């Protein structure tokens, strides 16, 4: 797609502001989806595979927030009930 065909706003500042807004929205959607998955009993490896990142990356990004939200996190070796 060339610049002339771009769906971007004419002003670069507006286009960059849209990028920032989309990143924030994507982060919010990821937070909500990870919390939903963990509350449903998913493991860190399951979540990381679905997101296409390492288990360590998803744990580092979300564990503290989930614990603060009262989500019971599965530990290695925990059996799903």
ABEGO torsion letter per residue (X at the ends): XBAAABABBABAAAAAAAAAAAAAAAAAAAAAAAAAAAAAGBBAAAAAAAAGBBAAAAAAAAAAAAAAAGBBBBBBGBBBX
